[in-house]
Every structure is written in C-alpha cells, then in structure tokens.
Amino acid sequence: MRVTVVGLGYVGLVTSACLAEWGHQVVGVDADPRRLGSLREGRVPFHEPRLPELVADGIERGTLRFTDDLKGASAAADMVIVAVGTHDGNGGWQTDTVRGALADIVPAMGDTATLVIRSTLPPDFIRQLPQIVASRRSTAGLTPIPVMLNPEFTREGRAVRDYQQPDRIVLGVVDDPEGHGESALRELYHSAAAPVIVMGAIDAAITKLGANLFLATKISFANELAEICDAFGADVSTVVDGMSYDTRIGGAFLRAGVGFGGSCLPNQVSMTIRTAAQAGVDTPLLTAVDDVNHRRRTQVVQRAASLLDGTVRGRRVALLGLTFKPDTDDLRDAPALTIASEFIEGGATVIAYDPMPTARERSASLVPGLEVVAAAADALRDADIAVLVTEWPEFVDMDWASAAMAMRRRILIDGRNVLNGAEVAAAGFTYSSFGRGTVAPTGVEVGATNSASFASLQWNRG
C-alpha cells in the first residue's frame, strides 16, 4: 500500500518505519526542517531501540522517504495516517494540530483513499470528526472517504516490538458505511499476527485511554500498598508476588517506587479527569491515582531528610537516572526532574547522571540549579546520599562497595525497588526502599579514599 504518515514523533516515526519494513511504500510528513534533514540522513531524533536500523533500512530499500509536502503526499496515498500531537503541555487536550492537518489532508486525498487517525483524541472531538471530514470533502466537490481510528498501544523502549507484535489491533469506525476503511486497515496489518477488534470510534478511543488509566491505577495501587507495608513491616515485593499468581490480577505494573512518568500515563490521567469533570462526571479513583503518583515524588525527598538527620539543606545528593524509564531519552514528566527540583528547593546540591547523553544535555536547562555530570562516579563523589530514580542496568549492576568508597555518607534510596537490600547494606550502605523497609549497613566499615585512588576503581562509570 502507499501510506502517508503525518507527524514524525514517537508514534508517527515508529509507525512509518515498521510499515516500511513490512513492504508498504511509506512517506513520512513533518513540518520541522531539522527533523526531516536528520531523518533523510538516517538519524533518528530520539532514542528508541531498533528504530534507527529500521529507518536506515527503509531509506536504503526505497520503501521509506520523508517530505514536508503534506498535500502532495496525501494526494498520492492509498491511506493517510494522522499521528500529530494532542497534548497542550499543561495536562490537557488540544486539537488544533489535528484540525490544521485535516484542513490540508482531506481535500487532497483521492476518492478511494482511507483516512486513519492514530493520534490520541478526546471523545468529544471524535464525535465531530465525521462532520469535519464530510464538510471539507463536500466544499472541495469530492466524494466521501472512509474515516477510521487506530489507537496505538506501544511503549517507549519497546515501541518497535509492540508495533510489529501487538497484543491486539483496535479499529474504530468513525465513518465507513461500505467497510472499505476496515478492509484497508486489515490489509495494512497483514504481517501482524494479532486479534483485530472492530468497534465504534469513541469505544476505540476509550479503549486506549482505559488501558493506560488501568496501568496507572496499578502503579499507584502498588505505591499505596507499599506505604501500608512500611507501616506494618511487610515486604511489598513479596506481597505483590503472592498477588500476581491470581490470574485476575497478574504482576505487570504492580511495582512500588517513585511512580510513573512519560508522555502518556500522567497526561492521560489528568486529561481524563478534566474531560470527565466537564461532562459532569466525578472521578475519585483517577483523582486518587494522580494524587498518589505526585505524592510519591515528594516522599522521596522526605525520606532523604529523615535519613539525613532531619534535613536535606546543605547536603549533596547524587541523583542516578533522569529519564522517566530506561531505554529512552524522554524527560517528559520524568519523576527525577520533580525530585531534583524539590531537593534544590530544600537547600540541597543535586548532582545528576543518566546514561543517555541527550537526556543529560537537556535536563540541566529544565531544572534550575541542577548539576549534570558525564559519569556516575562524578555524581557519587562526596555525596551524602544517593537516590536511584531510573532503573538503568548500569545502576542495577553497579559495584556498590566501590561506590561507597566515593561517598561522604553511605546512604542509598532505591526509588525503583530493583536492588538487593541485603547486598547493598553489606557494601556499607544504609539502604532504603519503598514498602521493603530500611536496612542498616552490615558490611565491614568502608574507609575514606582520596580522589586519586577513587579514579582508579574498576567499576562501571558509564
């Protein structure tokens, strides 16, 4: 199929590259000349495993190209997929980008083509879609075209795998009286071995929202459960493991820690709360999910203060991890940025490190007063406390005995509950996690070291 994908962010670029690998002829459209220039050279403007290889391969094979000619690319396509952003940057929806794209796309499309919306949209706007498209076709003297919704369920860090091996493919019917749109989408996904579920467009949109809202709820539930475990001396990891054997529950996303971040879960929770309120619907459960998630970040700083004789003022904090999750360079609503800001507001000096260079470059400008360094060793040197925020393998596999020698005080908060508390305590640390208690140091006292001897330590510096 000849496919045009409009918007080359995470969703649009992954969609373009994967469809090109499946053999479709794909044209990616974006208005940013710098992004287009990078992509034409095979350089992906953000980190996503396997995506650079797919883009380069598609360009080499001639199945993928990029342009800023929206009308021309739309006119030549069997299918146009709209994947532009819909966040307003303030926890709400905006549909201006979609409306602007449709104004150019719809009158340019051929009579046999299918329009597919892959952007996440508020239900109220989806109600307006049939009239918006029909009006623009009629004004241009053109026949109606099928309009479909195809929500995405990909995860950053695993987006290529999720697109090519999906759990399910959801097709939402906006306007498709003769079924041509559904048939075209089924052909588009001919290489994906997954159930295809066809439903109404608003049902499809809320299916997407519902999945993310439920995952967010599981994370906040695990965090609230962790507080109960701390109060009574239980281990939340053991508790959740016992729960996960119940097939009605499962263990995915039942992980206590600093909470969720990124562009999807936080925004979709807040946007749904706002949209529901506008429709007169109270959402106490989702409001609590949002509250628990934000409270968790503050609790990290409070925990640090309690371990540092009651205050973080004047302390040096080593912040390990900046991105909201491993295998991405995405800093959108990353818990680390909020945690860093609260430490700095409390009078602490925060030295941060992340294995992703692009994240390091951007983060310093996002948090006034944050110092970002190029190696974990530099963050840990002379620190009073270390806080693990992102569970990069570099931190999970770190030689903590060597790390302890670099620090002024040996205190570690495991914000993702990924480390073995007993092993870290044996390395000389006071180890604190969420829902698993605090473990006092049990190893041999680690002596101080000077900077020269520390530089010679053979541990992973990133």
ABEGO torsion letter per residue (X at the ends): XBBBBBEABAAAAAAAAAAAAAGBBBBBBBABAAAAAAAAAGBBABBBBGAAAAAAAAAAAGABBBBABAAAAAAABABBBBABBABAGAGBBBAAAAAAAAAAAAAABBAABBBBBABBBBAAAAAAAAAAAAAAAAAAGBBBBBBBBBBBABBBGAAAAAAABBABBBBBBABBAAGAAAAAAAAAAAABBBBBBBBBAAAAAAAAAAAAAAAAAAAAAAAAAAAAAAAAGBBAAAAAAAAAABAAAEABGBBBEAEBBEAAAAAAAAAAAAAAAAAGBBBAAAAAAAAAAAAAAAAAAAAAAAAAGGBABGBBBBBBEABABBGBABABGBAAAAAAAAAAAAGBBBBBBBABAAAAAAAAAABBGBBBBABAAAAABGBABBBBABBBAAAAABBAAAAAAABABBBBBBAAGABBAAAAAAAGBBBBBBGAEBBBBABBBBBBBBAAAAAABBBBAX
